[in-house]
Amino acid sequence: VLTSMSGYNIDRFVDLSESERDELTCSICQDILCCPRVAPCCLQMYCEQCINEWLHTNNTCPHDRKPLTNIELNRPPRALVNLLLNLKITCDNKANGCDEVVKLEDLAHHTLNCKFNITKCKVCLCTMDTDHNCVNTLLQLNKTARTEIMDLKQELYKIKQLTSTSDANEFYTFDYKSLKERLRTGKMRRDLEILKSDVKESMLSHVNTFVFNSIVETDNLYDMTGLLQKRMMKKLVNKAGTYICK
């Protein structure tokens, strides 16, 4: 028995002939038909779910655009259904290790009893195993989650300490020394590429100078950003307390 759903992936079928592919492909999802229905206007076949979803928002056939409703859909000939049910398909649990190939009509029964079938407990929604116990499973998940949360909190604390105290020196020292050396030896141009700014053109040259001078005059990125901030604020605010910015 086929249950209503969109089509079966063509790649799952074994020894599928070209004629079978042409005859048994849904005209909407382009996969092998599942619970096929026939449009009387053009005799095209669709998966029941595919055509119902289409007609939920349309009132015409997706193939010839003639008027069509759900009640007008027909079942395909018995011979075609038999051809469909005799196709050989891989198990739903192939990704889990099952290599069985069964007839499409036997797929539901095989999947239900497949030893590779991974089912979820209806009570706790966890993956079931041989000795499944909802309480123990949830307790273990809670323990794992609490451990992960504590680890994340510790990492966040380290980052906060690193970026808000002088300990940042240890984090930035190596790359910063390399940057200073490249500037001093002329291996790096003292030229910032400012793609977009609300600052007046007359101020951009000062920004460029402040950045590179602050790098050369300090020993780490933490101190450099502090010095740069002081110089920028001093320059941005004139004697009357107004801003040079636009």
NUBA-620556 format. One record per residue: residue in three letters; x, y, z of N, C-alpha, C in turn. Coordinates in nm, 4 decimals. Layout:
! residues N
['ALA',[X,Y,Z],[X,Y,Z],[X,Y,Z]]
...
! end
This chain:
! residues 246
['VAL',[0.0846,-0.1186,0.0000],[0.0000,0.0000,0.0000],[0.0887,0.1243,0.0000]]
['LEU',[0.0598,0.2177,-0.0897],[0.1369,0.3409,-0.0971],[0.0679,0.4488,-0.0153]]
['THR',[0.1433,0.5152,0.0705],[0.0876,0.6250,0.1476],[0.1112,0.7556,0.0739]]
['SER',[0.0243,0.8520,0.0969],[0.0324,0.9787,0.0247],[0.1535,1.0595,0.0679]]
['MET',[0.2436,1.0855,-0.0273],[0.3588,1.1708,-0.0034],[0.4175,1.2060,-0.1390]]
['SER',[0.5176,1.2932,-0.1413],[0.5809,1.3269,-0.2682],[0.6600,1.2076,-0.3181]]
['GLY',[0.7119,1.2166,-0.4405],[0.7704,1.1004,-0.5059],[0.8947,1.0416,-0.4429]]
['TYR',[0.9304,0.9202,-0.4864],[1.0511,0.8509,-0.4419],[1.1691,0.8963,-0.5274]]
['ASN',[1.2801,0.9221,-0.4643],[1.4001,0.9638,-0.5359],[1.4385,0.8591,-0.6398]]
['ILE',[1.4546,0.9040,-0.7629],[1.4846,0.8122,-0.8736],[1.6131,0.7328,-0.8476]]
['ASP',[1.7111,0.7948,-0.7833],[1.8393,0.7294,-0.7601],[1.8282,0.6074,-0.6681]]
['ARG',[1.7177,0.5923,-0.5956],[1.7014,0.4790,-0.5048],[1.6619,0.3513,-0.5779]]
['PHE',[1.6227,0.3614,-0.7035],[1.5713,0.2449,-0.7748],[1.6823,0.1700,-0.8481]]
['VAL',[1.6723,0.0381,-0.8441],[1.7724,-0.0497,-0.9048],[1.7192,-0.1041,-1.0365]]
['ASP',[1.8040,-0.1014,-1.1389],[1.7686,-0.1537,-1.2717],[1.6445,-0.0876,-1.3296]]
['LEU',[1.6320,0.0427,-1.3109],[1.5171,0.1164,-1.3641],[1.5402,0.1459,-1.5116]]
['SER',[1.4502,0.0998,-1.5971],[1.4658,0.1203,-1.7411],[1.4209,0.2610,-1.7799]]
['GLU',[1.4610,0.3028,-1.8983],[1.4234,0.4347,-1.9471],[1.2722,0.4470,-1.9638]]
['SER',[1.2100,0.3403,-2.0128],[1.0646,0.3433,-2.0320],[0.9921,0.3522,-1.8979]]
['GLU',[1.0421,0.2815,-1.7978],[0.9820,0.2888,-1.6643],[1.0004,0.4284,-1.6055]]
['ARG',[1.1165,0.4847,-1.6277],[1.1424,0.6205,-1.5793],[1.0445,0.7198,-1.6435]]
['ASP',[1.0233,0.7065,-1.7743],[0.9339,0.7983,-1.8456],[0.7888,0.7807,-1.8036]]
['GLU',[0.7468,0.6558,-1.7884],[0.6070,0.6267,-1.7576],[0.5700,0.6565,-1.6136]]
['LEU',[0.6651,0.6407,-1.5218],[0.6321,0.6439,-1.3791],[0.6897,0.7653,-1.3051]]
['THR',[0.7215,0.8693,-1.3779],[0.7743,0.9906,-1.3155],[0.6637,1.0933,-1.2966]]
['CYS',[0.6597,1.1513,-1.1787],[0.5612,1.2565,-1.1491],[0.5941,1.3806,-1.2304]]
['SER',[0.4941,1.4409,-1.2911],[0.5159,1.5578,-1.3754],[0.5451,1.6842,-1.2954]]
['ILE',[0.5305,1.6771,-1.1636],[0.5596,1.7939,-1.0797],[0.6949,1.7808,-1.0116]]
['CYS',[0.7142,1.6764,-0.9297],[0.8397,1.6631,-0.8550],[0.9492,1.5941,-0.9339]]
['GLN',[0.9130,1.5307,-1.0462],[1.0089,1.4627,-1.1336],[1.0769,1.3437,-1.0663]]
['ASP',[1.0141,1.2896,-0.9619],[1.0592,1.1652,-0.8993],[0.9609,1.0551,-0.9329]]
['ILE',[0.9916,0.9321,-0.8891],[0.9017,0.8208,-0.9161],[0.7724,0.8383,-0.8373]]
['LEU',[0.6617,0.8129,-0.9013],[0.5292,0.8376,-0.8454],[0.5052,0.7694,-0.7111]]
['CYS',[0.4353,0.8401,-0.6234],[0.3884,0.7829,-0.4983],[0.2391,0.8116,-0.4883]]
['CYS',[0.1599,0.7053,-0.4771],[0.0139,0.7181,-0.4729],[-0.0337,0.8014,-0.5923]]
['PRO',[-0.0118,0.7512,-0.7135],[-0.0361,0.8310,-0.8334],[-0.1825,0.8670,-0.8585]]
['ARG',[-0.2003,0.9851,-0.9180],[-0.3317,1.0318,-0.9600],[-0.3192,1.0840,-1.1030]]
['VAL',[-0.4294,1.0690,-1.1812],[-0.4268,1.1064,-1.3230],[-0.5194,1.2252,-1.3475]]
['ALA',[-0.4690,1.3239,-1.4190],[-0.5515,1.4380,-1.4589],[-0.6274,1.3995,-1.5859]]
['PRO',[-0.7605,1.4035,-1.5852],[-0.8391,1.3586,-1.7015],[-0.8203,1.4441,-1.8254]]
['CYS',[-0.7815,1.5688,-1.8085],[-0.7686,1.6592,-1.9229],[-0.6506,1.6260,-2.0127]]
['CYS',[-0.5392,1.5780,-1.9529],[-0.4181,1.5520,-2.0320],[-0.3596,1.4138,-2.0077]]
['LEU',[-0.4164,1.3408,-1.9115],[-0.3738,1.2055,-1.8739],[-0.2331,1.2028,-1.8133]]
['GLN',[-0.1845,1.3190,-1.7696],[-0.0565,1.3229,-1.6996],[-0.0763,1.2688,-1.5574]]
['MET',[0.0303,1.2042,-1.5058],[0.0219,1.1463,-1.3716],[0.1059,1.2277,-1.2736]]
['TYR',[0.0540,1.2359,-1.1515],[0.1199,1.3113,-1.0450],[0.1125,1.2325,-0.9144]]
['CYS',[0.2077,1.2577,-0.8255],[0.1946,1.2055,-0.6897],[0.0719,1.2723,-0.6279]]
['GLU',[-0.0007,1.1991,-0.5455],[-0.1211,1.2565,-0.4846],[-0.0890,1.3833,-0.4056]]
['GLN',[0.0193,1.3803,-0.3272],[0.0548,1.4981,-0.2480],[0.0941,1.6135,-0.3375]]
['CYS',[0.1694,1.5862,-0.4421],[0.2153,1.6925,-0.5327],[0.0985,1.7648,-0.5982]]
['ILE',[0.0036,1.6892,-0.6535],[-0.1075,1.7526,-0.7245],[-0.2035,1.8205,-0.6282]]
['ASN',[-0.2214,1.7631,-0.5082],[-0.3091,1.8274,-0.4093],[-0.2511,1.9608,-0.3632]]
['GLU',[-0.1187,1.9650,-0.3427],[-0.0547,2.0905,-0.3035],[-0.0655,2.1937,-0.4151]]
['TRP',[-0.0544,2.1475,-0.5390],[-0.0671,2.2386,-0.6522],[-0.2075,2.2974,-0.6584]]
['LEU',[-0.3100,2.2107,-0.6469],[-0.4484,2.2556,-0.6585],[-0.4948,2.3347,-0.5365]]
['HIS',[-0.4165,2.3323,-0.4313],[-0.4499,2.4115,-0.3132],[-0.4371,2.5610,-0.3436]]
['THR',[-0.3478,2.5948,-0.4373],[-0.3270,2.7354,-0.4726],[-0.3564,2.7644,-0.6202]]
['ASN',[-0.3941,2.6614,-0.6961],[-0.4255,2.6795,-0.8375],[-0.5543,2.6049,-0.8707]]
['ASN',[-0.6213,2.6460,-0.9751],[-0.7441,2.5773,-1.0177],[-0.7336,2.5256,-1.1599]]
['THR',[-0.6080,2.5083,-1.2059],[-0.5846,2.4546,-1.3399],[-0.4829,2.3420,-1.3349]]
['CYS',[-0.4791,2.2620,-1.4367],[-0.3819,2.1525,-1.4476],[-0.2428,2.2108,-1.4712]]
['PRO',[-0.1422,2.1617,-1.4014],[-0.0066,2.2166,-1.4197],[0.0522,2.1867,-1.5571]]
['HIS',[-0.0068,2.0919,-1.6298],[0.0484,2.0545,-1.7606],[-0.0149,2.1337,-1.8746]]
['ASP',[-0.1471,2.1290,-1.8867],[-0.2116,2.1979,-2.0003],[-0.2912,2.3214,-1.9590]]
['ARG',[-0.2919,2.3528,-1.8283],[-0.3566,2.4731,-1.7754],[-0.5082,2.4746,-1.7936]]
['LYS',[-0.5669,2.3610,-1.8165],[-0.7128,2.3543,-1.8243],[-0.7703,2.3467,-1.6834]]
['PRO',[-0.8951,2.3877,-1.6623],[-0.9559,2.3835,-1.5286],[-0.9495,2.2433,-1.4690]]
['LEU',[-0.9147,2.2359,-1.3396],[-0.8999,2.1057,-1.2743],[-0.9226,2.1197,-1.1239]]
['THR',[-0.9926,2.0241,-1.0642],[-1.0136,2.0198,-0.9197],[-0.9761,1.8824,-0.8677]]
['ASN',[-0.9630,1.8699,-0.7358],[-0.9225,1.7439,-0.6747],[-1.0194,1.6296,-0.7061]]
['ILE',[-1.1469,1.6601,-0.7054],[-1.2468,1.5533,-0.7232],[-1.2461,1.4971,-0.8646]]
['GLU',[-1.1827,1.5678,-0.9571],[-1.1764,1.5199,-1.0953],[-1.0602,1.4243,-1.1191]]
['LEU',[-0.9678,1.4164,-1.0247],[-0.8514,1.3290,-1.0409],[-0.8928,1.1826,-1.0387]]
['ASN',[-0.8270,1.1018,-1.1216],[-0.8590,0.9592,-1.1320],[-0.7423,0.8732,-1.0854]]
['ARG',[-0.7735,0.7491,-1.0516],[-0.6695,0.6519,-1.0212],[-0.6154,0.5959,-1.1522]]
['PRO',[-0.4871,0.5601,-1.1573],[-0.4290,0.5055,-1.2800],[-0.4759,0.3614,-1.3030]]
['PRO',[-0.4561,0.3092,-1.4229],[-0.4944,0.1706,-1.4527],[-0.4215,0.0723,-1.3613]]
['ARG',[-0.4833,-0.0392,-1.3317],[-0.4248,-0.1383,-1.2416],[-0.2920,-0.1902,-1.2945]]
['ALA',[-0.2815,-0.2067,-1.4233],[-0.1570,-0.2580,-1.4818],[-0.0403,-0.1642,-1.4523]]
['LEU',[-0.0656,-0.0341,-1.4552],[0.0406,0.0620,-1.4283],[0.0779,0.0614,-1.2798]]
['VAL',[-0.0228,0.0444,-1.1922],[0.0044,0.0373,-1.0486],[0.0908,-0.0841,-1.0180]]
['ASN',[0.0605,-0.1971,-1.0824],[0.1385,-0.3194,-1.0606],[0.2829,-0.3000,-1.1063]]
['LEU',[0.3001,-0.2323,-1.2191],[0.4341,-0.2044,-1.2692],[0.5108,-0.1193,-1.1678]]
['LEU',[0.4441,-0.0216,-1.1099],[0.5058,0.0656,-1.0109],[0.5443,-0.0117,-0.8856]]
['LEU',[0.4526,-0.0959,-0.8378],[0.4777,-0.1687,-0.7131],[0.5851,-0.2753,-0.7264]]
['ASN',[0.6149,-0.3169,-0.8480],[0.7172,-0.4193,-0.8696],[0.8575,-0.3618,-0.8898]]
['LEU',[0.8697,-0.2298,-0.8912],[1.0016,-0.1684,-0.9028],[1.0858,-0.2027,-0.7798]]
['LYS',[1.2162,-0.2194,-0.8010],[1.3065,-0.2523,-0.6905],[1.3702,-0.1244,-0.6362]]
['ILE',[1.3630,-0.1087,-0.5038],[1.4092,0.0136,-0.4398],[1.4952,-0.0188,-0.3181]]
['THR',[1.5906,0.0682,-0.2888],[1.6759,0.0481,-0.1704],[1.5996,0.0860,-0.0439]]
['CYS',[1.6437,0.0324,0.0674],[1.5780,0.0551,0.1960],[1.5882,0.2015,0.2386]]
['ASP',[1.4883,0.2478,0.3143],[1.4909,0.3838,0.3691],[1.6122,0.4047,0.4601]]
['ASN',[1.6636,0.2948,0.5146],[1.7736,0.3026,0.6111],[1.9091,0.2713,0.5484]]
['LYS',[1.9218,0.2923,0.4187],[2.0491,0.2641,0.3526],[2.1621,0.3442,0.4146]]
['ALA',[2.1362,0.4705,0.4479],[2.2386,0.5559,0.5078],[2.2816,0.5047,0.6448]]
['ASN',[2.1961,0.4242,0.7080],[2.2275,0.3694,0.8405],[2.2957,0.2330,0.8334]]
['GLY',[2.3114,0.1804,0.7091],[2.3832,0.0547,0.6936],[2.3061,-0.0571,0.6278]]
['CYS',[2.1791,-0.0381,0.5972],[2.1002,-0.1452,0.5353],[2.1237,-0.1479,0.3846]]
['ASP',[2.1604,-0.2653,0.3322],[2.1873,-0.2813,0.1896],[2.0761,-0.3569,0.1171]]
['GLU',[1.9638,-0.3784,0.1846],[1.8534,-0.4529,0.1258],[1.7901,-0.3776,0.0097]]
['VAL',[1.7507,-0.4531,-0.0931],[1.6751,-0.3997,-0.2058],[1.5453,-0.4784,-0.2135]]
['VAL',[1.4332,-0.4096,-0.2070],[1.3029,-0.4774,-0.2025],[1.2109,-0.4188,-0.3077]]
['LYS',[1.1000,-0.4891,-0.3316],[0.9981,-0.4354,-0.4199],[0.9320,-0.3163,-0.3510]]
['LEU',[0.8871,-0.2218,-0.4289],[0.8255,-0.1026,-0.3722],[0.7040,-0.1387,-0.2863]]
['GLU',[0.6296,-0.2408,-0.3258],[0.5122,-0.2789,-0.2475],[0.5501,-0.3372,-0.1115]]
['ASP',[0.6765,-0.3817,-0.0955],[0.7206,-0.4394,0.0316],[0.8021,-0.3403,0.1157]]
['LEU',[0.8215,-0.2206,0.0655],[0.9100,-0.1254,0.1322],[0.8626,-0.0880,0.2718]]
['ALA',[0.7357,-0.0576,0.2874],[0.6838,-0.0146,0.4183],[0.7010,-0.1239,0.5225]]
['HIS',[0.6715,-0.2486,0.4851],[0.6847,-0.3600,0.5795],[0.8298,-0.3834,0.6163]]
['HIS',[0.9173,-0.3773,0.5145],[1.0596,-0.3978,0.5422],[1.1136,-0.2881,0.6332]]
['THR',[1.0811,-0.1632,0.6035],[1.1323,-0.0519,0.6835],[1.0883,-0.0626,0.8281]]
['LEU',[0.9649,-0.1052,0.8491],[0.9118,-0.1177,0.9845],[0.9899,-0.2198,1.0656]]
['ASN',[1.0375,-0.3257,0.9995],[1.1071,-0.4330,1.0701],[1.2581,-0.4333,1.0483]]
['CYS',[1.3088,-0.3332,0.9776],[1.4511,-0.3285,0.9459],[1.5331,-0.3106,1.0731]]
['LYS',[1.6404,-0.3892,1.0867],[1.7244,-0.3809,1.2063],[1.8046,-0.2519,1.2117]]
['PHE',[1.8103,-0.1822,1.0971],[1.8815,-0.0546,1.0937],[1.7871,0.0638,1.1155]]
['ASN',[1.6618,0.0330,1.1424],[1.5633,0.1382,1.1610],[1.5883,0.2132,1.2914]]
['ILE',[1.6042,0.3429,1.2830],[1.6247,0.4255,1.4018],[1.4931,0.4954,1.4347]]
['THR',[1.4347,0.4587,1.5457],[1.3062,0.5155,1.5851],[1.3225,0.6051,1.7067]]
['LYS',[1.2297,0.6964,1.7212],[1.2308,0.7876,1.8361],[1.1213,0.7492,1.9340]]
['CYS',[1.1523,0.7622,2.0606],[1.0556,0.7337,2.1659],[0.9423,0.8360,2.1586]]
['LYS',[0.8185,0.7902,2.1643],[0.7038,0.8800,2.1556],[0.6877,0.9644,2.2811]]
['VAL',[0.7520,0.9237,2.3913],[0.7397,0.9959,2.5180],[0.8443,1.1066,2.5284]]
['CYS',[0.9725,1.0692,2.5141],[1.0806,1.1678,2.5327],[1.1409,1.2162,2.4013]]
['LEU',[1.1002,1.1523,2.2882],[1.1471,1.1904,2.1535],[1.2956,1.1650,2.1329]]
['CYS',[1.3569,1.0828,2.2188],[1.4972,1.0462,2.2032],[1.5081,0.9196,2.1186]]
['THR',[1.6250,0.8977,2.0600],[1.6476,0.7767,1.9832],[1.6394,0.6551,2.0746]]
['MET',[1.5621,0.5567,2.0321],[1.5421,0.4381,2.1146],[1.6494,0.3337,2.0876]]
['ASP',[1.6963,0.2684,2.1934],[1.7864,0.1551,2.1802],[1.7246,0.0368,2.2548]]
['THR',[1.8001,-0.0709,2.2663],[1.7452,-0.1924,2.3268],[1.7008,-0.1711,2.4704]]
['ASP',[1.7791,-0.1019,2.5493],[1.7484,-0.0818,2.6914],[1.7023,0.0613,2.7184]]
['HIS',[1.6206,0.1155,2.6287],[1.5801,0.2562,2.6410],[1.5010,0.2823,2.7680]]
['ASN',[1.5388,0.3892,2.8365],[1.4680,0.4347,2.9556],[1.4581,0.5866,2.9460]]
['CYS',[1.3362,0.6400,2.9404],[1.3151,0.7833,2.9190],[1.3859,0.8686,3.0239]]
['VAL',[1.3698,0.8324,3.1518],[1.4264,0.9111,3.2603],[1.5787,0.9142,3.2508]]
['ASN',[1.6391,0.7979,3.2350],[1.7851,0.7908,3.2272],[1.8394,0.8648,3.1044]]
['THR',[1.7680,0.8518,2.9929],[1.8111,0.9187,2.8708],[1.8073,1.0699,2.8855]]
['LEU',[1.6982,1.1219,2.9431],[1.6854,1.2661,2.9618],[1.7849,1.3188,3.0643]]
['LEU',[1.8120,1.2408,3.1679],[1.9107,1.2820,3.2672],[2.0489,1.2929,3.2045]]
['GLN',[2.0821,1.1979,3.1176],[2.2119,1.1995,3.0504],[2.2232,1.3176,2.9550]]
['LEU',[2.1142,1.3466,2.8829],[2.1142,1.4615,2.7929],[2.1295,1.5917,2.8700]]
['ASN',[2.0640,1.5991,2.9864],[2.0735,1.7180,3.0699],[2.2162,1.7372,3.1216]]
['LYS',[2.2785,1.6266,3.1611],[2.4161,1.6321,3.2104],[2.5117,1.6792,3.1014]]
['THR',[2.4933,1.6260,2.9810],[2.5771,1.6643,2.8679],[2.5588,1.8119,2.8342]]
['ALA',[2.4325,1.8564,2.8339],[2.4035,1.9967,2.8022],[2.4652,2.0907,2.9050]]
['ARG',[2.4573,2.0547,3.0348],[2.5134,2.1396,3.1400],[2.6655,2.1490,3.1275]]
['THR',[2.7285,2.0371,3.0912],[2.8739,2.0375,3.0724],[2.9136,2.1289,2.9575]]
['GLU',[2.8391,2.1207,2.8467],[2.8691,2.2045,2.7304],[2.8473,2.3517,2.7625]]
['ILE',[2.7431,2.3824,2.8384],[2.7153,2.5216,2.8767],[2.8276,2.5767,2.9640]]
['MET',[2.8750,2.4954,3.0598],[2.9836,2.5390,3.1470],[3.1109,2.5641,3.0676]]
['ASP',[3.1389,2.4771,2.9705],[3.2570,2.4952,2.8860],[3.2480,2.6252,2.8063]]
['LEU',[3.1287,2.6544,2.7540],[3.1093,2.7767,2.6778],[3.1259,2.8998,2.7662]]
['LYS',[3.0735,2.8934,2.8878],[3.0866,3.0055,2.9802],[3.2334,3.0336,3.0115]]
['GLN',[3.3120,2.9260,3.0301],[3.4539,2.9436,3.0591],[3.5269,3.0069,2.9415]]
['GLU',[3.4919,2.9645,2.8194],[3.5557,3.0216,2.7008],[3.5194,3.1690,2.6855]]
['LEU',[3.3925,3.2025,2.7102],[3.3496,3.3416,2.7013],[3.4196,3.4280,2.8059]]
['TYR',[3.4394,3.3720,2.9264],[3.5076,3.4458,3.0334],[3.6520,3.4757,2.9934]]
['LYS',[3.7181,3.3744,2.9345],[3.8565,3.3930,2.8915],[3.8664,3.5022,2.7854]]
['ILE',[3.7718,3.5002,2.6902],[3.7730,3.5996,2.5838],[3.7500,3.7393,2.6398]]
['LYS',[3.6546,3.7488,2.7341],[3.6248,3.8781,2.7956],[3.7462,3.9328,2.8696]]
['GLN',[3.8129,3.8453,2.9455],[3.9325,3.8877,3.0178],[4.0433,3.9293,2.9229]]
['LEU',[4.0524,3.8559,2.8142],[4.1601,3.8799,2.7185],[4.1455,4.0130,2.6461]]
['THR',[4.0199,4.0525,2.6211],[3.9948,4.1741,2.5440],[3.9653,4.2964,2.6296]]
['SER',[3.9590,4.2817,2.7619],[3.9257,4.3968,2.8462],[4.0318,4.4279,2.9507]]
['THR',[4.1423,4.3534,2.9523],[4.2494,4.3788,3.0482],[4.3834,4.3787,2.9775]]
['SER',[4.4868,4.4110,3.0540],[4.6215,4.4142,2.9950],[4.6698,4.2757,2.9554]]
['ASP',[4.5953,4.1700,2.9955],[4.6335,4.0348,2.9539],[4.6245,4.0198,2.8026]]
['ALA',[4.5544,4.1147,2.7398],[4.5431,4.1089,2.5936],[4.6792,4.1175,2.5272]]
['ASN',[4.7763,4.1747,2.5983],[4.9109,4.1860,2.5424],[4.9636,4.0518,2.4944]]
['GLU',[4.9415,3.9474,2.5751],[4.9928,3.8149,2.5408],[4.9287,3.7628,2.4133]]
['PHE',[4.8010,3.8015,2.3928],[4.7288,3.7518,2.2768],[4.7725,3.8209,2.1479]]
['TYR',[4.8047,3.9511,2.1595],[4.8344,4.0292,2.0412],[4.9833,4.0478,2.0123]]
['THR',[5.0723,4.0116,2.1049],[5.2125,4.0479,2.0961],[5.2798,4.0042,1.9661]]
['PHE',[5.2673,3.8766,1.9288],[5.3430,3.8238,1.8156],[5.3066,3.8937,1.6844]]
['ASP',[5.1795,3.8979,1.6504],[5.1364,3.9594,1.5260],[5.1632,4.1099,1.5279]]
['TYR',[5.1506,4.1699,1.6430],[5.1702,4.3152,1.6532],[5.3155,4.3535,1.6275]]
['LYS',[5.4081,4.2768,1.6842],[5.5502,4.3029,1.6609],[5.5839,4.2881,1.5135]]
['SER',[5.5249,4.1891,1.4507],[5.5479,4.1669,1.3089],[5.4944,4.2849,1.2270]]
['LEU',[5.3771,4.3354,1.2680],[5.3175,4.4492,1.1990],[5.4057,4.5737,1.2118]]
['LYS',[5.4552,4.6004,1.3340],[5.5420,4.7162,1.3560],[5.6689,4.7072,1.2727]]
['GLU',[5.7255,4.5892,1.2671],[5.8494,4.5704,1.1915],[5.8277,4.5962,1.0426]]
['ARG',[5.7145,4.5530,0.9891],[5.6854,4.5752,0.8475],[5.6687,4.7241,0.8176]]
['LEU',[5.6114,4.7975,0.9123],[5.5955,4.9419,0.8936],[5.7300,5.0137,0.9006]]
['ARG',[5.8125,4.9752,0.9948],[5.9425,5.0408,1.0141],[6.0372,5.0166,0.8974]]
['THR',[6.0284,4.8984,0.8387],[6.1195,4.8637,0.7287],[6.0638,4.9021,0.5920]]
['GLY',[5.9437,4.9604,0.5923],[5.8854,5.0046,0.4666],[5.8243,4.8943,0.3834]]
['LYS',[5.8068,4.7743,0.4431],[5.7471,4.6636,0.3698],[5.5946,4.6770,0.3612]]
['MET',[5.5396,4.7696,0.4374],[5.3960,4.7951,0.4339],[5.3732,4.9449,0.4137]]
['ARG',[5.2883,4.9810,0.3181],[5.2586,5.1210,0.2919],[5.1723,5.1792,0.4035]]
['ARG',[5.2025,5.3014,0.4417],[5.1215,5.3691,0.5436],[5.0054,5.4403,0.4748]]
['ASP',[4.9136,5.3587,0.4233],[4.8042,5.4150,0.3464],[4.6790,5.3324,0.3701]]
['LEU',[4.5800,5.3906,0.4360],[4.4537,5.3225,0.4618],[4.3597,5.3392,0.3430]]
['GLU',[4.2885,5.2329,0.3082],[4.1871,5.2419,0.2030],[4.0511,5.2550,0.2716]]
['ILE',[4.0001,5.3771,0.2795],[3.8725,5.4034,0.3462],[3.7635,5.4031,0.2404]]
['LEU',[3.6821,5.2965,0.2380],[3.5829,5.2801,0.1334],[3.4627,5.3719,0.1522]]
['LYS',[3.4242,5.3959,0.2784],[3.3076,5.4794,0.3046],[3.3235,5.5466,0.4388]]
['SER',[3.2944,5.6781,0.4441],[3.3084,5.7489,0.5706],[3.2235,5.8747,0.5699]]
['ASP',[3.1749,5.9126,0.6896],[3.1004,6.0370,0.7055],[3.1930,6.1523,0.7465]]
['VAL',[3.3215,6.1247,0.7576],[3.4188,6.2247,0.7994],[3.4575,6.3117,0.6799]]
['LYS',[3.4787,6.4397,0.7056],[3.5205,6.5312,0.5989],[3.6543,6.4880,0.5398]]
['GLU',[3.6734,6.5228,0.4129],[3.7968,6.4869,0.3423],[3.9199,6.5406,0.4151]]
['SER',[3.9072,6.6590,0.4741],[4.0212,6.7195,0.5438],[4.0625,6.6393,0.6658]]
['MET',[3.9734,6.5546,0.7149],[4.0026,6.4771,0.8360],[4.0621,6.3405,0.8040]]
['LEU',[4.0400,6.2888,0.6830],[4.0837,6.1536,0.6478],[4.2348,6.1374,0.6556]]
['SER',[4.3098,6.2406,0.6184],[4.4563,6.2313,0.6238],[4.5038,6.2194,0.7683]]
['HIS',[4.4337,6.2879,0.8605],[4.4680,6.2775,1.0022],[4.4417,6.1354,1.0542]]
['VAL',[4.3303,6.0763,1.0099],[4.2972,5.9389,1.0507],[4.4080,5.8440,1.0081]]
['ASN',[4.4527,5.8578,0.8854],[4.5590,5.7730,0.8323],[4.6867,5.7876,0.9162]]
['THR',[4.7236,5.9104,0.9484],[4.8447,5.9371,1.0278],[4.8312,5.8823,1.1687]]
['PHE',[4.7139,5.9061,1.2294],[4.6919,5.8601,1.3671],[4.7056,5.7087,1.3798]]
['VAL',[4.6488,5.6366,1.2854],[4.6493,5.4895,1.2925],[4.7912,5.4359,1.2899]]
['PHE',[4.8711,5.4763,1.1911],[5.0047,5.4204,1.1764],[5.1022,5.4704,1.2829]]
['ASN',[5.0879,5.5957,1.3251],[5.1726,5.6461,1.4336],[5.1431,5.5744,1.5648]]
['SER',[5.0155,5.5470,1.5891],[4.9771,5.4772,1.7120],[5.0324,5.3353,1.7146]]
['ILE',[5.0382,5.2707,1.5991],[5.0944,5.1352,1.5909],[5.2433,5.1376,1.6252]]
['VAL',[5.3152,5.2322,1.5647],[5.4599,5.2397,1.5835],[5.4966,5.2776,1.7273]]
['GLU',[5.4153,5.3598,1.7933],[5.4486,5.4128,1.9245],[5.4036,5.3253,2.0410]]
['THR',[5.3338,5.2151,2.0138],[5.2889,5.1257,2.1216],[5.3396,4.9848,2.0977]]
['ASP',[5.3232,4.8982,2.1974],[5.3774,4.7621,2.1899],[5.2715,4.6540,2.1732]]
['ASN',[5.1448,4.6910,2.1769],[5.0398,4.5903,2.1606],[4.9126,4.6574,2.1119]]
['LEU',[4.8222,4.5778,2.0598],[4.6986,4.6297,2.0024],[4.6089,4.6928,2.1074]]
['TYR',[4.6143,4.6415,2.2280],[4.5323,4.6962,2.3372],[4.5699,4.8414,2.3636]]
['ASP',[4.7007,4.8695,2.3766],[4.7465,5.0067,2.4008],[4.7266,5.0948,2.2782]]
['MET',[4.7436,5.0357,2.1596],[4.7299,5.1123,2.0367],[4.5880,5.1662,2.0208]]
['THR',[4.4875,5.0832,2.0457],[4.3499,5.1297,2.0314],[4.3174,5.2397,2.1314]]
['GLY',[4.3754,5.2308,2.2512],[4.3536,5.3345,2.3514],[4.4133,5.4670,2.3089]]
['LEU',[4.5377,5.4639,2.2582],[4.6047,5.5845,2.2129],[4.5340,5.6451,2.0930]]
['LEU',[4.4910,5.5594,2.0011],[4.4219,5.6061,1.8816],[4.2908,5.6748,1.9190]]
['GLN',[4.2194,5.6180,2.0131],[4.0938,5.6774,2.0565],[4.1155,5.8169,2.1153]]
['LYS',[4.2185,5.8315,2.1993],[4.2476,5.9617,2.2606],[4.2817,6.0661,2.1550]]
['ARG',[4.3654,6.0278,2.0580],[4.4060,6.1224,1.9547],[4.2892,6.1615,1.8646]]
['MET',[4.2042,6.0662,1.8338],[4.0899,6.0957,1.7493],[3.9935,6.1902,1.8184]]
['MET',[3.9651,6.1650,1.9457],[3.8728,6.2499,2.0192],[3.9277,6.3910,2.0339]]
['LYS',[4.0557,6.4015,2.0569],[4.1180,6.5326,2.0716],[4.1092,6.6123,1.9422]]
['LYS',[4.1253,6.5433,1.8289],[4.1225,6.6110,1.7000],[3.9805,6.6409,1.6551]]
['LEU',[3.8883,6.5514,1.6877],[3.7508,6.5668,1.6419],[3.6781,6.6818,1.7107]]
['VAL',[3.7168,6.7071,1.8348],[3.6482,6.8132,1.9089],[3.7316,6.9404,1.9044]]
['ASN',[3.6768,7.0472,1.8500],[3.7526,7.1719,1.8430],[3.7353,7.2505,1.9736]]
['LYS',[3.7932,7.3666,1.9780],[3.7924,7.4449,2.1011],[3.6514,7.4866,2.1434]]
['ALA',[3.5610,7.5003,2.0464],[3.4247,7.5419,2.0796],[3.3371,7.4243,2.1195]]
['GLY',[3.3930,7.3055,2.1120],[3.3173,7.1857,2.1500],[3.2306,7.1300,2.0399]]
['THR',[3.2483,7.1763,1.9151],[3.1731,7.1238,1.8024],[3.2573,7.0202,1.7292]]
['TYR',[3.1920,6.9433,1.6415],[3.2598,6.8360,1.5708],[3.2994,6.8776,1.4306]]
['ILE',[3.4121,6.8239,1.3872],[3.4612,6.8495,1.2520],[3.3868,6.7607,1.1517]]
['CYS',[3.3264,6.6520,1.2025],[3.2538,6.5604,1.1135],[3.1401,6.6315,1.0444]]
['LYS',[3.0987,6.5788,0.9286],[2.9861,6.6364,0.8549],[2.8594,6.6209,0.9366]]
! end
